[in-house]
Amino acid sequence: MKKLLMIVNPNAGKAKIKGKLTDILDTFIKAGYQLEVYITQESGEATEVARKRGCHVDRVVCSGGDGTLNETVNGLMKIAPEKRPELGYISAGTTNDFAHSLKLPSRMKDAAKVAANGIPFLIDIGSVNGKYFCYVSGFGAFTDISYITPQDMKKILGHQAYIVEAAKQLMNLKAYPVRIESGENVYEDNFLCGLVSNSYRVGGMTGIWGSDIEMDEGLFEVTLIRQPRNLAEWGELATALFITNAKSEFVIRFKTDHITFHSESPIDWVKDGEFGGSQTDVDIRVLHRALTIMKKEEKKEEKEEIAAKEGTKE
């Protein structure tokens, strides 16, 4: 019989998992799995459980926010590739950027069906100074909204809590002097934000972090936002950020599989929506198709659209 380990963060989001766990477990049993369930009690537990128990099961399913997913992935990435199990994800956070990018169902029971019976999809994983991230690592404006927003506010307001916190940040943006190198490209300036992402959405926002995003191509999207010097330049920046295909000298976008950041003073970094430490030197590499995650089977129309895009690229 196939074995499945489920790692649950009971406090993620508005504690959405409560009252739904029985139906979720029933879905896995009907799919033919022998179950083991672990309820986390504190930060970091999911990493250790995934690392220690993951090599003994066929599939690990985590339920929580993107932070819980990040912890689980960090545990799985410490397992040798030939023993690394498949991953299922039932999102239960307030923003769920990564689940949105994978088009996973928002209803938890439907997400459980995908985790149990979905299509295996090999995704790229980011490595940042020896640790791992699924969809974003970065510094500066708006990157810390997920973890600085008070938990009580998240439970009451849900996603609206992030919008309230973002509005506060607009009044107090800070620039950081950073040297950035990627291949032959070198940028040295004051930056409001630096993001390396593998997602259609970051911080609940879409359309800002690049286009033509593929989660298995071996490249991540880089978005760098320079600090404007006057009111007119701030207007140009706002236009470039929120109007599709608008160009600006203050927004730099490109793809890469390796990038480094250097600052003289430590800068707070975020990793998948959680605090990633204060760093002066950051080395980010893309691990091509390093982890198998279960995704929803695409409808005929979606397959045809993807095929058309691939034909256009060729």
Disulfide bonds with the S-S distance in Angstrom:
none
